[in-house]
């Protein structure tokens, strides 16, 4: 028999990147008195991952819970809140956590309005039948246009096929940074209007508490004392600490398991409990081999819930053992066995990732939702002490029913100033992009929408920022697979390559500055075939960056010390991945990031290039 749990709400906060999700959660936690009066708490408290704080984005979904008093019902209500990523590359995180909730808070920036990821996350929520509360955030912005944003949001609901009930959404206006909300732009001094809206508009879970247990695992974590933790929602029945369970895998296996330690969420932490009823989001610790998407069920009535499905990857990179002359110097884990173990372990929690064996035991094909998705994995492994080399990203092709080769395309949304938009349009044209929309953004900028092959966007972001002098805004969203767009030239510069091993000198770098820009300064150890800079021309150039000035007297020695060099261009991991050409690899260690040629020997590399040109005719 099904009942309604009026004492519980399960919600997810969804939005485009940087529209204020995590900041809003901070405010909700504070006003629910989750923290002590004198407790010091960092901003963006939900972004506990180091990479999240450094990049200013949410990468991993996280659960928290608050308890508030419902004046109308005259009892406490627990609200489980899931904070989700806003970047398209982490859409897999969004897709799986939406399975745990009954409704969503959709945050929309009061100036920007609905953006690409807004469309993506809202579509997923509507398809699951979720009711949405629209929160128009940052109403204090000087360029805020609340009426326009509200109309655009309503149009988006209709465009995405929302039902009449879903389209009749409640609107709350907010300023998350000061924890204020209201039913108009005249905000209350706190978030009480938002709390009230959650209680009245987000459906309470309708559950069957006497049915056999069914729990869907949506997130995995790790406790150093109690091992792997599985987070998910109890959809039916109840779960008791220590009870015997049936673990139903995606392959149809029925494996014995036990709920050794049971937790529910409270504030930012978890509290151990003896039992949890249907509708609750819980964590189980002490499980071995559990995977996301599996069902934990009553052993006597083992019925599996639908497995979590996410969109397939579109970009692939090769991860392998570092083969550079500096291999083994800086990493803790560098063998193929360790790299393999780490990559396949990642599959347990990263549901949008794919790892495949290759012909070589030292190479693995790793596929993800985008360059950023894979870059985060590489950076995480680097910080854990792994040493490896990775290839240039490449798109994953498919074949149509008619035998045609298909490639992935992205919707690209660009905002740039009128004096740079022409350059951007030219760049996208060379990448086989087709414009679908162009209009004045109303703030002095021009907005354009393109459909572009994914391979045309590999390495594009840095070039775009350079072309727009760092002021342009670009967002992408997966569009679909279409017929191959044809050949394209994506990189118009070559590399400056060290042709001998040694330490770089100021004299050699100064002599080469007219050839391009360098990635490093003097006194850096390099090896033959290592990329030390970007050339102005399209062809690669081998340079002796270790050459010393021939000293004839003391005066010339002193003069060499006065050489003034252009500041080298420091390449981040993301920029280095974007920079790579097909004949280059990226050497990644806990201490260094180096770009290198696949063939280090300059003579052999020249012969290979000659053979390639002859093959092309």
Secondary structure, DSSP 8 states (H G I E B T S, - for coil): -EEE-TTEEEEEEEESTTSSHHHHHHHHHHHTT-S-TT----SSTT--SHHHHHHTS--S-EEEEEEEEETTTTEEEEEEEEE---SGGGHHHHHHHGGG-SEEEEEEETTT-S-HHHHHHHHHHHHTT-EEEEEEE-TT-TT--HHHHHHHHHHHHHHTT--HHHHS-EEEEEEGGGTEEESSSS--SSSHHHHHHHHHHS---EEETTS--EEEEEEEEEETTTEEEEEEEEEESEEETT-EEEEE-TTS-EEEEE--EEEEEEBTEEEE-SEEETT-EEEEEEESS--TT-EEE-TTS-------------EEEEEE---STTTTSS-SB-SHHHHHHHHHHHTTT-TT-EEEE-SSTTEEEEEESSHHHHHHHHHHHHHTTB-EEEE--EE--EE-TTS-EEEEEEEEEEEEEHHHHHHHHHHHHHTT-EEEEEEE-SSSEEEEEEEEEHHHHTTHHHHHHHHTTT--EEEEEEEEEEE-----------EEEE-S-EE--HHHHHHHGGGEEESS-TT-EE-TTBEEEEESSSS-EEE-TT------SHHHHHHHHT----------HHHHHHH--TTEEEEE-SS-EEEEESS--HHHHHHHHHHHHHHT-
